[in-house]
Amino acid sequence: MAYTLTRTVGLPHAHSDIGNWAESAGVLSLLVEAAFVVLTVVQLRLPASGPTLSLAPSGTQSR
């Protein structure tokens, strides 16, 4: 997010980066942030699954 901010409106005393979108580390950080956003949305849209309960009778033991 800071990368986008510095490239659009700039920061105080750092106006030389405005419009400089080709920096490889910044582009990589945008891609990683976008991937995290996508993964978050996917996880939030999945149905919640609670703990699974065993259907075995209470007196039996598995060996």
Secondary structure, DSSP 8 states (H G I E B T S, - for coil): -HHHHHHHT-BTTBGGGTT----HHHHHHHHHHHHHHHHHHHHHHS---------S-TT----
